[in-house]
Amino acid sequence: MRQTNSMGITSEPGKDKGARAPKRKAPPEPPTPVEAMDEVISPPEQAAKEASVSEAEYEFFKVIQGYLDEAASIVGLPAHIREMLAQPKNEIIVHFPVTMDDGTLRVFKGYRIQHNNLLGPYKGGLRFHHTVSLDDLKALATMMTWKCALMNIPFGGAKGGVKVDTNALSRAELMRITRRFTHALGNNIGPNYDIPAPDVGSNAQMMVWIMDTYMNQVDHANKNAQRAVVTGKTLTCGGSPGREKATAQGVVHCITEWAKDNRLELEGKTAIVQGFGNVGSFTALLLGKLGVSTLAVGDHTGYMKSTEGFNPHKLSEYVKQHGSIQGYAGGTPITREEFFSTKADIFIPAALENQVRAQEAELLDVKLVAEGANGPCSPEGEALLQKKGIAIIPDVLANSGGVTVSYYEWVQNLRSETWDLEEVDRRLERTMKDAYRRVSFFAQEKRVPMRVAAYCLALQNLGKAYDERGIFP
């Protein structure tokens, strides 16, 4: 295991090799859009080529640092605080062996990036995906710091994961990898230090395996006090009602507030959704209850359109059974270009980062982009959307419902309480709408985009805490 500190970070030597693919299974192709917090499957060859080119040109962490610089100059953040927030405090890399079903041993690479814990314990998801990289996890961990600071949640930011193709694994292999990764992290996670959660390629069952493994590594007297080591668990094992839909629910709360500001009646409006996993499917379901029809959807297997609008319940059930939208009889296959060209009122990008670049932004014909995913719009794509007059509700605000309800789950675990769904929904709605109002007001007052406004508010919160606490020693 290697751990470096932000005051003396060393670069990662060599190429990121990750886990060696077993001979019995072909290595996966790089992905195109993959829905957040859901299974991942290798895409068609052409889509893979497009994605690999995109990944080679896109440096996600530098993009996040660019937004930090812009917001820091607006709020007058002291240079030394800006420098501390520019890099993670800790970058943990572990390599661990796992016995596969055929008796062979494979060595996997895992990460845990801990960006900042000024406001509370590190908090962030675990991504199990064959494209996991140090740069992306640093960007995502940094964004978690901004989200928690913006939402006034007493957490810091972190992110982690394992470089692996989950679709090449049996359930037993996935369990052993998850448990062995937890063991390798050791005391680098804990209910009062660093609290993981689900992300792309991981789910509630995997969080339960992590919890159980961690609980069995501590002394007997404190065992049951460790349930809060992860959030996003199953309800039976300490999860919170409303956690599964929380990210999408937060997106929809932001959309309803934006609609009020723009005097837009959502009943009868239309949407397109990229990524139909946890976030995308729940967003379509919740928007459907408000009278918004989903005209086109897409995931890692391709895109589909329905002139009458998809039945989000049926499509969601289909995806749960088949792992993707491919083959769904209720829609007509279309190209990626046709998807982005579909005229609608709202676009929900709920896939991976860097999906809306200049070419996609040029095609979009919508009034609003509500970012269900992290970093779906490149700076070039965002600039073009702004030029076209398309509003953007940024990821730092829009998809913060997940970490907000994760905080509620953590509190329930620590207090040995269980809140009902009505209580969780009530708290989330109040928190999301308050955050939206603060970001919207700042954006209008300072005449800056909402993304920059969200960063500014987060940095103000962090800067004030640093000012009051000082720097030890």
The 8 nearest C-alpha neighbors of each residue, nearest first, counted from 0:
[[1, 93, 92, 94, 2, 91, 183, 184],
 [2, 0, 92, 91, 93, 3, 90, 94],
 [3, 1, 91, 90, 89, 92, 0, 4],
 [4, 2, 8, 90, 89, 1, 9, 5],
 [3, 5, 89, 88, 8, 7, 6, 2],
 [6, 4, 88, 8, 7, 87, 86, 89],
 [5, 7, 4, 8, 88, 83, 86, 3],
 [8, 6, 5, 4, 9, 3, 88, 10],
 [9, 7, 5, 4, 3, 6, 10, 90],
 [10, 8, 7, 11, 3, 4, 12, 5],
 [9, 11, 12, 8, 13, 3, 7, 133],
 [10, 12, 9, 13, 14, 15, 133, 8],
 [13, 11, 10, 14, 15, 9, 16, 1],
 [14, 12, 11, 15, 16, 10, 17, 9],
 [13, 15, 16, 12, 11, 17, 132, 133],
 [16, 14, 17, 13, 132, 11, 12, 133],
 [15, 17, 14, 18, 19, 108, 13, 162],
 [18, 16, 108, 162, 15, 107, 19, 163],
 [17, 19, 107, 106, 108, 20, 162, 163],
 [18, 20, 21, 17, 105, 106, 107, 16],
 [19, 21, 26, 18, 22, 24, 25, 105],
 [22, 20, 23, 24, 19, 25, 105, 26],
 [23, 21, 24, 20, 25, 26, 19, 103],
 [22, 24, 21, 25, 20, 101, 26, 167],
 [25, 23, 22, 21, 26, 167, 20, 27],
 [24, 26, 27, 23, 22, 20, 21, 167],
 [27, 25, 20, 24, 28, 21, 164, 167],
 [28, 26, 41, 25, 29, 164, 129, 40],
 [27, 29, 41, 47, 30, 26, 42, 44],
 [30, 28, 47, 51, 27, 50, 130, 41],
 [31, 29, 47, 42, 41, 50, 28, 32],
 [30, 32, 50, 299, 46, 47, 33, 42],
 [33, 31, 299, 350, 298, 351, 274, 30],
 [34, 32, 350, 299, 351, 298, 274, 39],
 [33, 35, 274, 350, 276, 275, 349, 37],
 [34, 36, 199, 37, 350, 276, 278, 198],
 [37, 35, 199, 198, 277, 200, 201, 197],
 [38, 36, 276, 200, 35, 199, 34, 277],
 [37, 39, 200, 322, 40, 36, 199, 201],
 [38, 40, 200, 33, 37, 166, 41, 165],
 [41, 39, 166, 42, 38, 299, 30, 300],
 [40, 42, 28, 27, 30, 39, 29, 43],
 [43, 41, 300, 299, 30, 47, 40, 46],
 [42, 44, 46, 45, 47, 300, 41, 28],
 [43, 45, 47, 46, 48, 42, 28, 41],
 [44, 46, 48, 47, 43, 49, 42, 50],
 [47, 45, 49, 48, 43, 44, 31, 50],
 [48, 46, 44, 50, 29, 45, 30, 49],
 [47, 49, 45, 51, 46, 50, 52, 44],
 [48, 50, 46, 52, 47, 51, 53, 45],
 [51, 49, 53, 47, 31, 52, 48, 54],
 [52, 50, 54, 48, 53, 49, 47, 55],
 [53, 51, 55, 49, 50, 54, 48, 56],
 [52, 54, 50, 51, 56, 55, 57, 49],
 [53, 55, 51, 57, 56, 52, 50, 58],
 [56, 54, 52, 53, 57, 51, 58, 50],
 [55, 57, 53, 54, 52, 58, 51, 59],
 [58, 56, 54, 55, 59, 53, 353, 377],
 [59, 57, 61, 60, 62, 56, 134, 54],
 [58, 60, 62, 61, 135, 57, 138, 63],
 [59, 61, 138, 63, 62, 58, 134, 135],
 [62, 60, 64, 63, 59, 58, 65, 138],
 [61, 63, 65, 59, 60, 64, 58, 66],
 [64, 62, 60, 66, 65, 61, 138, 67],
 [65, 63, 67, 61, 62, 66, 68, 60],
 [64, 66, 62, 68, 63, 67, 61, 69],
 [65, 67, 69, 63, 64, 68, 70, 62],
 [68, 66, 64, 70, 65, 69, 71, 63],
 [69, 67, 71, 65, 66, 70, 64, 72],
 [68, 70, 66, 72, 67, 71, 65, 73],
 [69, 71, 455, 73, 67, 72, 68, 451],
 [72, 70, 76, 68, 74, 73, 69, 75],
 [71, 73, 75, 70, 69, 74, 68, 76],
 [74, 72, 70, 71, 75, 69, 455, 76],
 [75, 73, 71, 76, 72, 455, 70, 459],
 [74, 76, 72, 73, 71, 77, 70, 78],
 [75, 77, 71, 74, 78, 81, 72, 462],
 [78, 76, 80, 79, 75, 81, 462, 71],
 [77, 79, 81, 80, 82, 76, 71, 75],
 [78, 80, 82, 81, 77, 83, 76, 84],
 [81, 79, 83, 82, 78, 77, 84, 76],
 [80, 82, 78, 84, 79, 83, 85, 77],
 [83, 81, 79, 85, 80, 84, 78, 86],
 [84, 82, 80, 81, 85, 79, 86, 5],
 [85, 83, 81, 82, 86, 80, 87, 115],
 [84, 86, 82, 83, 81, 64, 87, 67],
 [87, 85, 84, 5, 83, 88, 114, 82],
 [114, 88, 86, 89, 5, 113, 115, 90],
 [87, 89, 5, 114, 4, 113, 115, 86],
 [88, 90, 4, 113, 87, 3, 112, 91],
 [91, 89, 112, 2, 3, 111, 113, 92],
 [90, 92, 2, 111, 110, 1, 112, 89],
 [93, 91, 110, 1, 0, 109, 90, 111],
 [94, 92, 0, 109, 108, 110, 95, 1],
 [95, 93, 108, 107, 109, 106, 0, 92],
 [94, 96, 106, 107, 93, 97, 108, 183],
 [97, 95, 106, 105, 107, 104, 98, 94],
 [96, 98, 105, 104, 176, 99, 106, 95],
 [97, 99, 104, 103, 102, 105, 100, 96],
 [100, 98, 102, 103, 101, 172, 104, 97],
 [99, 101, 102, 172, 98, 103, 171, 169],
 [100, 102, 99, 103, 98, 104, 23, 21],
 [103, 101, 99, 100, 98, 104, 97, 105],
 [104, 102, 99, 101, 98, 105, 100, 97],
 [103, 105, 98, 97, 99, 96, 102, 106],
 [106, 104, 97, 96, 107, 98, 103, 19],
 [105, 107, 96, 95, 18, 97, 94, 104],
 [108, 106, 18, 95, 94, 17, 96, 105],
 [107, 109, 94, 17, 162, 93, 161, 18],
 [110, 108, 161, 93, 160, 92, 94, 162],
 [111, 109, 92, 159, 160, 91, 161, 93],
 [110, 112, 159, 91, 158, 90, 113, 92],
 [111, 113, 90, 158, 157, 159, 89, 91],
 [114, 112, 157, 89, 87, 88, 115, 121],
 [87, 113, 115, 88, 156, 157, 140, 141],
 [114, 116, 155, 156, 117, 113, 88, 144],
 [117, 115, 155, 119, 121, 120, 118, 156],
 [116, 118, 119, 115, 155, 464, 461, 465],
 [119, 117, 153, 154, 116, 155, 120, 148],
 [118, 120, 154, 153, 116, 155, 117, 121],
 [121, 119, 192, 154, 193, 116, 155, 191],
 [120, 122, 193, 155, 156, 116, 157, 154],
 [123, 121, 194, 156, 157, 155, 193, 195],
 [122, 124, 157, 158, 195, 196, 156, 143],
 [123, 125, 196, 198, 197, 195, 158, 159],
 [126, 124, 160, 159, 198, 197, 196, 158],
 [125, 127, 160, 199, 198, 200, 128, 159],
 [128, 126, 200, 161, 160, 201, 163, 162],
 [129, 127, 163, 164, 162, 130, 131, 200],
 [128, 130, 163, 162, 164, 131, 127, 29],
 [131, 129, 128, 132, 162, 29, 163, 30],
 [132, 130, 162, 128, 129, 161, 160, 133],
 [133, 131, 135, 134, 130, 136, 15, 162],
 [132, 134, 136, 135, 137, 131, 110, 112],
 [135, 133, 137, 136, 132, 60, 138, 59],
 [136, 134, 138, 137, 132, 133, 59, 139],
 [135, 137, 139, 133, 138, 134, 158, 140],
 [138, 136, 140, 134, 135, 139, 133, 141],
 [139, 137, 60, 135, 141, 136, 140, 59],
 [138, 140, 136, 142, 141, 137, 158, 135],
 [141, 139, 157, 158, 143, 137, 156, 142],
 [142, 140, 138, 144, 143, 139, 114, 156],
 [141, 143, 139, 145, 144, 140, 146, 138],
 [142, 144, 156, 146, 140, 141, 145, 147],
 [143, 145, 156, 155, 141, 142, 147, 146],
 [146, 144, 142, 148, 457, 143, 147, 149],
 [147, 145, 143, 149, 395, 148, 144, 150],
 [146, 148, 152, 150, 144, 149, 145, 154],
 [147, 149, 457, 151, 145, 146, 150, 460],
 [150, 148, 457, 146, 147, 151, 145, 456],
 [149, 151, 147, 152, 148, 146, 434, 430],
 [152, 150, 148, 149, 147, 153, 460, 146],
 [151, 153, 147, 150, 154, 148, 403, 406],
 [154, 152, 119, 118, 151, 147, 155, 120],
 [155, 153, 119, 120, 118, 152, 147, 121],
 [154, 156, 116, 121, 144, 115, 119, 120],
 [155, 157, 144, 143, 121, 122, 140, 114],
 [158, 156, 140, 113, 123, 122, 121, 112],
 [159, 157, 140, 123, 112, 124, 136, 111],
 [160, 158, 111, 125, 110, 112, 126, 136],
 [159, 161, 126, 125, 110, 127, 109, 111],
 [160, 162, 109, 127, 163, 108, 110, 126],
 [161, 163, 129, 131, 128, 17, 108, 127],
 [164, 162, 129, 128, 161, 165, 127, 18],
 [165, 163, 129, 128, 166, 167, 27, 162],
 [164, 166, 168, 167, 163, 128, 127, 200],
 [167, 165, 168, 164, 40, 39, 38, 169],
 [166, 168, 165, 164, 169, 24, 27, 163],
 [169, 167, 165, 166, 172, 173, 170, 164],
 [168, 170, 172, 171, 173, 167, 166, 100],
 [169, 171, 173, 172, 174, 168, 175, 165],
 [170, 172, 174, 169, 173, 175, 100, 168],
 [173, 171, 175, 169, 174, 170, 168, 99],
 [174, 172, 170, 176, 171, 175, 168, 177],
 [173, 175, 171, 177, 172, 176, 178, 170],
 [174, 176, 172, 178, 177, 173, 179, 171],
 [177, 175, 173, 179, 174, 178, 180, 172],
 [178, 176, 174, 180, 175, 179, 173, 181],
 [177, 179, 181, 175, 180, 176, 209, 212],
 [180, 178, 182, 176, 181, 177, 175, 183],
 [181, 179, 183, 177, 182, 178, 176, 184],
 [182, 180, 178, 184, 179, 183, 209, 177],
 [181, 183, 179, 185, 180, 184, 178, 212],
 [184, 182, 180, 185, 181, 179, 93, 95],
 [185, 183, 181, 187, 182, 180, 186, 188],
 [186, 184, 182, 183, 187, 181, 188, 213],
 [185, 187, 188, 184, 189, 192, 182, 183],
 [186, 188, 184, 185, 189, 193, 192, 111],
 [189, 187, 193, 186, 192, 194, 185, 184],
 [188, 190, 192, 228, 193, 191, 194, 186],
 [191, 189, 228, 227, 192, 194, 225, 193],
 [192, 190, 189, 120, 193, 194, 228, 119],
 [191, 193, 120, 189, 190, 188, 121, 194],
 [194, 192, 121, 188, 189, 120, 122, 190],
 [193, 195, 122, 229, 228, 190, 189, 121],
 [196, 194, 229, 124, 123, 122, 125, 193],
 [195, 197, 124, 230, 231, 229, 123, 125],
 [198, 196, 124, 201, 202, 125, 231, 36],
 [197, 199, 36, 124, 126, 125, 201, 200],
 [198, 200, 36, 35, 126, 37, 201, 127],
 [199, 201, 127, 38, 37, 36, 126, 128],
 [202, 200, 197, 198, 199, 127, 36, 205],
 [201, 203, 197, 205, 204, 36, 206, 200],
 [202, 204, 232, 206, 233, 205, 231, 207],
 [205, 203, 207, 206, 202, 208, 233, 232],
 [206, 204, 208, 207, 203, 202, 201, 209],
 [205, 207, 209, 203, 204, 208, 232, 210],
 [206, 208, 210, 204, 205, 209, 232, 211],
 [209, 207, 205, 211, 206, 210, 212, 178],
 [210, 208, 206, 212, 207, 211, 178, 181],
 [211, 209, 207, 213, 208, 212, 214, 206],
 [210, 212, 214, 208, 213, 209, 207, 215],
 [213, 211, 209, 215, 210, 214, 178, 208],
 [212, 214, 216, 210, 215, 211, 209, 181],
 [215, 213, 211, 222, 216, 212, 217, 225],
 [214, 216, 212, 213, 217, 211, 222, 218],
 [215, 217, 213, 214, 212, 218, 182, 185],
 [218, 216, 215, 214, 222, 219, 221, 213],
 [217, 219, 220, 221, 222, 216, 215, 214],
 [218, 220, 222, 221, 217, 215, 223, 214],
 [221, 219, 218, 222, 223, 217, 224, 225],
 [222, 220, 224, 219, 218, 223, 217, 225],
 [223, 221, 219, 214, 224, 225, 220, 217],
 [224, 222, 225, 221, 226, 214, 220, 219],
 [223, 225, 221, 222, 226, 413, 227, 412],
 [224, 226, 227, 223, 228, 222, 214, 190],
 [227, 225, 228, 224, 210, 223, 412, 237],
 [226, 228, 190, 229, 225, 409, 412, 413],
 [227, 229, 190, 189, 194, 226, 225, 210],
 [230, 228, 195, 194, 227, 196, 210, 206],
 [231, 229, 196, 232, 405, 408, 409, 195],
 [230, 232, 203, 196, 238, 197, 242, 405],
 [233, 231, 238, 203, 206, 230, 207, 237],
 [232, 234, 238, 203, 236, 235, 237, 204],
 [235, 233, 238, 237, 236, 239, 232, 240],
 [234, 236, 233, 237, 238, 232, 239, 207],
 [237, 235, 233, 234, 238, 232, 207, 226],
 [236, 238, 234, 235, 232, 233, 239, 412],
 [239, 237, 234, 232, 233, 231, 236, 408],
 [238, 240, 408, 242, 234, 241, 237, 417],
 [241, 239, 420, 242, 419, 238, 234, 423],
 [240, 242, 243, 244, 245, 420, 239, 423],
 [243, 241, 245, 244, 240, 239, 404, 231],
 [242, 244, 241, 245, 231, 277, 246, 240],
 [243, 245, 247, 242, 241, 246, 248, 281],
 [244, 246, 242, 401, 248, 400, 247, 243],
 [247, 245, 401, 400, 398, 249, 248, 244],
 [246, 248, 282, 250, 278, 249, 245, 244],
 [249, 247, 245, 251, 250, 246, 244, 252],
 [248, 250, 400, 252, 246, 247, 251, 398],
 [249, 251, 397, 247, 253, 248, 252, 398],
 [250, 252, 254, 248, 253, 249, 255, 247],
 [253, 251, 249, 255, 254, 250, 248, 256],
 [254, 252, 256, 250, 251, 255, 257, 397],
 [253, 255, 251, 257, 256, 252, 258, 250],
 [256, 254, 258, 252, 257, 253, 251, 259],
 [257, 255, 259, 253, 258, 254, 252, 260],
 [256, 258, 254, 260, 259, 255, 253, 261],
 [257, 259, 263, 255, 261, 256, 260, 262],
 [260, 258, 262, 256, 261, 257, 263, 255],
 [259, 261, 257, 258, 262, 256, 263, 255],
 [260, 262, 258, 259, 263, 257, 256, 264],
 [263, 261, 259, 260, 258, 264, 257, 265],
 [262, 264, 258, 261, 265, 259, 260, 257],
 [263, 265, 266, 262, 258, 268, 267, 259],
 [266, 264, 268, 263, 267, 291, 290, 289],
 [265, 267, 290, 264, 268, 291, 289, 292],
 [266, 268, 290, 291, 265, 269, 292, 264],
 [269, 267, 291, 265, 266, 344, 292, 290],
 [270, 268, 292, 343, 291, 344, 293, 345],
 [271, 269, 345, 293, 343, 346, 344, 294],
 [270, 272, 295, 346, 293, 294, 296, 347],
 [271, 273, 347, 296, 346, 348, 274, 279],
 [274, 272, 297, 348, 349, 296, 350, 298],
 [275, 273, 34, 298, 350, 349, 279, 297],
 [276, 274, 279, 280, 34, 298, 273, 277],
 [277, 275, 34, 37, 279, 280, 278, 274],
 [276, 278, 280, 36, 279, 37, 281, 35],
 [279, 277, 247, 281, 280, 276, 282, 349],
 [278, 280, 275, 282, 349, 276, 274, 281],
 [279, 281, 275, 283, 282, 276, 277, 278],
 [280, 282, 284, 283, 278, 279, 247, 244],
 [283, 281, 247, 285, 279, 284, 280, 286],
 [284, 282, 286, 280, 281, 285, 287, 311],
 [285, 283, 281, 287, 282, 311, 286, 280],
 [286, 284, 282, 288, 287, 283, 281, 289],
 [287, 285, 289, 283, 291, 288, 284, 282],
 [286, 288, 291, 290, 284, 289, 285, 283],
 [287, 289, 285, 286, 290, 284, 291, 283],
 [290, 288, 286, 287, 291, 266, 265, 285],
 [289, 291, 266, 287, 288, 267, 265, 292],
 [290, 292, 268, 287, 269, 286, 267, 289],
 [293, 291, 269, 308, 287, 270, 294, 268],
 [292, 294, 270, 308, 271, 309, 269, 295],
 [293, 295, 308, 305, 271, 304, 270, 306],
 [296, 294, 304, 271, 303, 293, 305, 272],
 [297, 295, 272, 303, 273, 302, 271, 304],
 [298, 296, 302, 273, 274, 301, 303, 272],
 [297, 299, 274, 300, 301, 32, 33, 275],
 [298, 300, 32, 33, 42, 31, 301, 30],
 [301, 299, 42, 298, 325, 43, 323, 324],
 [300, 302, 298, 297, 299, 325, 303, 335],
 [303, 301, 297, 333, 296, 332, 334, 335],
 [304, 302, 332, 331, 333, 296, 330, 295],
 [303, 305, 295, 331, 330, 294, 332, 296],
 [306, 304, 308, 330, 294, 307, 309, 295],
 [305, 307, 308, 294, 304, 309, 295, 330],
 [308, 306, 305, 309, 294, 292, 293, 304],
 [309, 307, 294, 305, 293, 292, 306, 310],
 [310, 308, 293, 311, 305, 294, 307, 329],
 [309, 311, 313, 312, 314, 308, 293, 329],
 [310, 312, 314, 284, 313, 309, 315, 283],
 [313, 311, 315, 314, 310, 316, 284, 280],
 [314, 312, 316, 315, 310, 311, 317, 309],
 [313, 315, 317, 311, 316, 312, 310, 318],
 [314, 316, 318, 312, 317, 313, 311, 280],
 [317, 315, 319, 313, 314, 318, 312, 320],
 [316, 318, 314, 320, 315, 319, 321, 313],
 [317, 319, 323, 322, 321, 315, 320, 316],
 [320, 318, 316, 317, 322, 321, 315, 323],
 [319, 321, 317, 318, 322, 316, 323, 315],
 [322, 320, 318, 323, 319, 317, 324, 325],
 [323, 321, 318, 319, 320, 38, 324, 317],
 [324, 322, 318, 325, 321, 300, 298, 319],
 [323, 325, 318, 327, 326, 298, 317, 300],
 [326, 324, 323, 327, 300, 301, 321, 302],
 [325, 327, 328, 324, 323, 330, 321, 332],
 [328, 326, 329, 325, 324, 330, 317, 314],
 [329, 327, 330, 326, 331, 325, 324, 314],
 [328, 330, 327, 309, 331, 305, 314, 310],
 [329, 331, 305, 304, 303, 328, 327, 332],
 [330, 332, 303, 304, 305, 333, 329, 328],
 [333, 331, 303, 302, 304, 330, 334, 301],
 [334, 332, 303, 302, 337, 331, 304, 338],
 [333, 335, 337, 336, 302, 338, 332, 301],
 [334, 336, 338, 337, 302, 339, 333, 301],
 [337, 335, 334, 339, 338, 340, 362, 359],
 [338, 336, 340, 334, 335, 339, 333, 341],
 [337, 339, 335, 341, 336, 340, 334, 295],
 [338, 340, 363, 336, 341, 337, 362, 359],
 [339, 341, 362, 337, 363, 338, 336, 342],
 [342, 340, 338, 339, 337, 343, 364, 363],
 [341, 343, 364, 365, 340, 344, 363, 339],
 [344, 342, 365, 269, 270, 345, 341, 364],
 [343, 345, 365, 366, 269, 270, 268, 367],
 [346, 344, 270, 367, 365, 343, 368, 366],
 [345, 347, 368, 271, 270, 272, 367, 348],
 [346, 348, 272, 369, 370, 349, 368, 371],
 [349, 347, 273, 370, 371, 350, 372, 272],
 [350, 348, 372, 371, 274, 279, 273, 34],
 [351, 349, 34, 274, 33, 32, 372, 35],
 [352, 350, 32, 33, 372, 375, 34, 354],
 [351, 353, 375, 374, 354, 373, 350, 372],
 [354, 352, 375, 377, 376, 355, 374, 356],
 [353, 355, 375, 352, 356, 376, 351, 32],
 [356, 354, 376, 359, 353, 380, 375, 360],
 [355, 357, 380, 377, 359, 358, 360, 354],
 [356, 358, 380, 360, 359, 379, 361, 383],
 [359, 357, 361, 360, 356, 362, 380, 355],
 [358, 360, 362, 355, 361, 356, 357, 339],
 [359, 361, 357, 363, 380, 362, 358, 384],
 [360, 362, 358, 359, 363, 357, 383, 384],
 [361, 363, 340, 359, 360, 339, 364, 358],
 [362, 364, 339, 360, 340, 361, 365, 359],
 [363, 365, 342, 340, 362, 343, 341, 366],
 [366, 364, 344, 343, 345, 367, 363, 342],
 [365, 367, 344, 389, 345, 390, 364, 368],
 [368, 366, 390, 345, 389, 365, 391, 346],
 [367, 369, 391, 346, 345, 347, 390, 370],
 [370, 368, 392, 347, 391, 371, 367, 346],
 [371, 369, 394, 372, 348, 393, 347, 397],
 [370, 372, 349, 398, 348, 347, 369, 250],
 [373, 371, 349, 370, 350, 375, 348, 351],
 [372, 374, 394, 375, 352, 351, 371, 370],
 [373, 375, 352, 376, 353, 372, 394, 377],
 [376, 374, 352, 353, 354, 373, 355, 372],
 [377, 375, 355, 353, 374, 380, 381, 356],
 [376, 378, 380, 353, 356, 379, 381, 355],
 [379, 377, 381, 380, 382, 376, 62, 356],
 [380, 378, 382, 377, 381, 357, 356, 383],
 [379, 381, 356, 357, 377, 383, 360, 378],
 [380, 382, 384, 378, 383, 379, 376, 377],
 [383, 381, 385, 379, 380, 384, 378, 386],
 [382, 384, 386, 380, 385, 381, 360, 387],
 [385, 383, 381, 387, 389, 386, 382, 360],
 [384, 386, 388, 382, 387, 383, 389, 381],
 [385, 387, 383, 384, 388, 382, 389, 381],
 [388, 386, 384, 385, 389, 383, 361, 382],
 [387, 389, 385, 386, 390, 384, 366, 383],
 [388, 390, 366, 384, 367, 385, 387, 391],
 [389, 391, 367, 368, 366, 388, 392, 385],
 [392, 390, 368, 393, 367, 369, 389, 449],
 [391, 393, 369, 397, 370, 368, 449, 394],
 [394, 392, 450, 395, 370, 396, 397, 391],
 [393, 395, 370, 397, 396, 398, 373, 371],
 [396, 394, 146, 393, 397, 399, 398, 142],
 [397, 395, 394, 399, 393, 398, 453, 146],
 [396, 398, 250, 394, 399, 393, 392, 370],
 [399, 397, 246, 371, 394, 400, 250, 396],
 [400, 398, 401, 396, 402, 397, 146, 403],
 [399, 401, 249, 246, 403, 245, 398, 402],
 [402, 400, 246, 245, 399, 403, 404, 405],
 [401, 403, 405, 404, 399, 400, 406, 147],
 [404, 402, 400, 406, 405, 401, 399, 407],
 [405, 403, 407, 406, 401, 402, 242, 408],
 [406, 404, 402, 408, 407, 403, 230, 401],
 [405, 407, 409, 404, 403, 408, 402, 410],
 [408, 406, 404, 410, 405, 409, 411, 403],
 [409, 407, 405, 411, 239, 406, 410, 404],
 [408, 410, 406, 412, 227, 407, 411, 405],
 [411, 409, 407, 413, 412, 408, 414, 406],
 [410, 412, 416, 408, 414, 409, 413, 415],
 [413, 411, 415, 409, 410, 414, 227, 408],
 [414, 412, 410, 411, 415, 409, 227, 224],
 [413, 415, 411, 416, 412, 410, 409, 417],
 [416, 414, 412, 413, 411, 417, 410, 224],
 [415, 417, 411, 414, 412, 418, 413, 410],
 [418, 416, 411, 419, 415, 239, 412, 237],
 [419, 417, 422, 416, 420, 423, 411, 240],
 [418, 420, 422, 421, 240, 423, 417, 239],
 [421, 419, 423, 240, 422, 241, 424, 418],
 [420, 422, 424, 419, 423, 425, 418, 426],
 [423, 421, 425, 420, 419, 424, 418, 426],
 [424, 422, 420, 426, 425, 421, 427, 241],
 [425, 423, 427, 421, 426, 422, 420, 428],
 [426, 424, 422, 428, 423, 427, 421, 429],
 [427, 425, 423, 429, 424, 428, 430, 422],
 [426, 428, 424, 430, 429, 425, 431, 423],
 [429, 427, 431, 425, 430, 426, 432, 424],
 [428, 430, 426, 432, 427, 431, 433, 425],
 [431, 429, 427, 433, 428, 432, 426, 434],
 [432, 430, 434, 428, 433, 429, 427, 435],
 [433, 431, 435, 434, 429, 430, 428, 436],
 [432, 434, 436, 430, 431, 435, 429, 437],
 [433, 435, 437, 431, 432, 436, 438, 430],
 [436, 434, 432, 438, 433, 437, 439, 431],
 [437, 435, 439, 433, 434, 438, 440, 432],
 [438, 436, 434, 440, 435, 439, 441, 433],
 [439, 437, 441, 435, 453, 440, 436, 452],
 [438, 440, 436, 442, 441, 437, 435, 443],
 [439, 441, 443, 437, 442, 438, 436, 444],
 [442, 440, 444, 438, 443, 439, 452, 445],
 [443, 441, 447, 439, 452, 446, 449, 445],
 [442, 444, 446, 440, 441, 445, 439, 447],
 [443, 445, 441, 442, 446, 440, 447, 439],
 [446, 444, 442, 447, 443, 441, 452, 440],
 [447, 445, 443, 442, 444, 448, 441, 452],
 [446, 448, 442, 445, 451, 452, 449, 443],
 [449, 447, 450, 451, 442, 452, 446, 391],
 [448, 450, 452, 451, 442, 453, 438, 447],
 [451, 449, 393, 453, 452, 448, 454, 392],
 [450, 452, 454, 453, 449, 448, 70, 455],
 [451, 453, 449, 455, 442, 450, 454, 438],
 [454, 452, 450, 456, 455, 451, 438, 449],
 [455, 453, 451, 457, 452, 456, 70, 458],
 [454, 456, 452, 70, 458, 453, 457, 451],
 [457, 455, 459, 453, 458, 454, 149, 452],
 [456, 458, 149, 148, 454, 460, 145, 455],
 [459, 457, 461, 455, 460, 456, 462, 454],
 [458, 460, 462, 456, 457, 461, 463, 455],
 [459, 461, 457, 463, 458, 462, 148, 456],
 [460, 462, 458, 464, 463, 459, 465, 457],
 [463, 461, 459, 465, 464, 460, 458, 466],
 [462, 464, 466, 460, 461, 465, 459, 467],
 [463, 465, 461, 467, 466, 462, 468, 460],
 [464, 466, 462, 468, 463, 469, 467, 461],
 [467, 465, 463, 469, 464, 468, 462, 470],
 [466, 468, 464, 465, 469, 463, 462, 470],
 [469, 467, 465, 466, 464, 470, 471, 463],
 [468, 470, 466, 465, 467, 471, 464, 472],
 [469, 471, 472, 468, 465, 466, 467, 80],
 [472, 470, 469, 468, 465, 466, 467, 117],
 [471, 470, 469, 468, 465, 466, 467, 6]]
